Amino acid sequence: MTLKSALQDVRETTLAAVSGLLGKLRYLASLRRGDGYQHWGMALVHGDKSSDKAIKTAHGEVLSQVLRTPISALVEDLQQTSEHSGQAAGTYVEGLQNQFERLLPPQRDGAAANHLNSVLVALSALEKRPGRATRSVS
């Protein structure tokens, strides 16, 4: 008998172990298989259908969080997430751009896709600049 719902398990256990918003988005994208998601541990505990639904919901939530986060905070997130993964920030954001379609949940919204593309282009451009973006204190 499980004490957590599948969605709670994804949020509080699986995603809690992943560094940064961009890291969480990339991780969830890595679980996509066609129009669904596959995570053997979640499926073992909660079943395939519940696991898939929970991961799909969490993917949408994390994408929404990324799209609501100020770009300066995402630059900081990129620095921390890429450092944690052992990659240069520029390489990390390039990897995100290369898997763009997977970063979006299966039932994606065109506006969200355009927004995410803009965010990734901005992060890439800011990462290449010598005087990278910093958080405004005004």
C-alpha positions, -999 to 999 in steps of 0.1 A, spaced: 0 0 0 14 34 -10 11 64 13 16 90 -15 -4 95 -46 15 91 -78 16 129 -83 28 135 -48 55 109 -54 67 126 -86 67 160 -69 81 151 -35 105 123 -43 114 121 -80 116 158 -88 130 168 -54 161 149 -63 166 169 -96 185 202 -95 169 233 -108 138 240 -129 155 235 -161 170 202 -148 135 191 -138 121 200 -173 150 181 -190 145 151 -167 107 149 -174 114 152 -211 138 122 -208 109 101 -196 87 108 -226 80 78 -249 57 89 -277 26 104 -262 33 89 -228 59 86 -201 79 57 -187 95 55 -153 99 19 -141 100 27 -104 68 48 -105 51 22 -127 61 -5 -102 46 14 -73 16 31 -88 9 13 -121 15 23 -156 -16 45 -161 -13 64 -128 24 69 -133 19 82 -168 -8 106 -157 12 119 -128 43 125 -148 23 142 -176 7 165 -150 41 173 -133 56 180 -168 29 206 -175 35 221 -140 72 224 -144 69 238 -179 45 265 -165 69 273 -137 97 278 -162 75 300 -184 65 321 -153 101 325 -140 119 358 -148 147 353 -173 173 366 -147 163 338 -124 164 313 -152 200 324 -160 209 316 -123 190 283 -126 209 275 -157 242 282 -140 234 260 -110 217 232 -130 245 230 -156 272 230 -129 254 202 -111 253 182 -143 289 188 -150 283 206 -182 290 242 -193 259 263 -192 261 269 -230 263 232 -237 234 226 -213 211 251 -229 221 238 -264 211 203 -252 177 217 -242 173 233 -276 182 201 -293 154 182 -275 129 210 -278 99 188 -288 104 165 -259 105 195 -234 68 201 -242 41 178 -228 22 158 -255 -9 180 -255 11 211 -260 -2 246 -264 13 266 -294 17 297 -272 37 277 -246 59 263 -273 66 297 -287 73 311 -253 96 282 -244 115 287 -276 119 324 -268 132 315 -233 157 291 -247 169 315 -274 173 342 -247 192 320 -223 215 309 -251 222 345 -261 227 357 -226 250 328 -219 272 338 -248 274 374 -236 305 384 -216 285 404 -190 258 378 -184 223 389 -171 219 394 -133 189 397 -112 176 433 -109 171 447 -74 147 475 -82 
